[in-house]
Amino acid sequence: MSHSDITAIRGLHYLSGEPVTVTMTSGKISGIHKEEGPQAGDENLPWLAPGFVDLQINGFRGLDFNTIPIAKGTAKSVTSALFEEGVTSYYPTVITNGDDAIEQALRSIAGECREDAATAAGVAGIHLEGPFISPEDGPRGAHGRSFTKAPDWELFLRWQEAAEGRIKLITLSPEWPGTAGFVARCVEHGVQVSIGHTSATDEQIMEAAAAGARLSTHLGNGAHLMLPRHPNYIWAQLAQEELWTCVIGDGFHLPDSVLKVVRRVKGKRAILVSDAVAFSGLAPGTYESHIGGRVVLTPEGKLHLEQSPGILAGSAQMLQSGISHLVYKGIASLSEACDMASVHPAAFMGLPAAAGLAIGAPADLVAFEWTGSRLKLMQTYKHGNRVYTRAGTDC
């Protein structure tokens, strides 16, 4: 990716609220200069924060990483479109499907990354969500039951070869016999393991964590409608100190009380994800889903089955909406919510962006205004290049 002549941007540091000038050189932050005293125009300065990192993108704006064959240019188009949402790094998510279909999806995404440097810069890795998940109704979610199966190391290696080594995160359920050994092998090969879509016992979750599992995928979703008070697999995952926790913070998937508990319990190990499906980024309306029939996207951003408004059909809100919800509801401060969508996921995945807004960190930045109820993105920078500017803004 070539570097533009954009070398500096003024704004309010998202951690301190102080006016700063951030300089960018050769794709990295080369300086953060505090300003002495107020200057003209300070009241109009945008907030500056690290670019958002999304561990779970199933699709965006009608493009889908799970409709086989994947349309040519999907990864490239999604990468570019996500800049308008402030997402500078993300993990295309391939879900439970037939063995060959998963291989085709992985091969397609990897091929686009190999052929296009800008796509490769945005795609930090691939998230394989399934098929080694629970076959039970509820925990399985919308994943096809006929494709769920026990972890298979040889099959995983076949998929990793198709992905050209880009599978960096896998979601599975430890309820299958032999899962601990599979988890250990993944970790040895540099793949992070997340527990999700599970009906596992406390003991099975503890065993997976002991083997190296370190994350919970969209905790509280992909679960039975009714659970015992205790023990249950949500409490068990919250109690495992080794496990980081991903949550969908759109206000539809989880009650605010749950979001608050996760943030309080996990602290810097709490991560926001969008889990966005292909209908995210589209206008409100009725759409046809290849896995759930007709779905409705409301003006408020809720995606539900047309015949059952109470049943969600996936997530259609992006990370900036999750940040807005957490801050507006008093669940997190602006800086804490931004970190949950940027520094925390980057730290979990071992990305350089974990350094945040600091000298030497990648020059992946967002500039935004806070209206008091929501974040409004103004600009996005990737490797020091200004890759998005909202019409009518000039930072």
Disulfide bonds with the S-S distance in Angstrom:
none
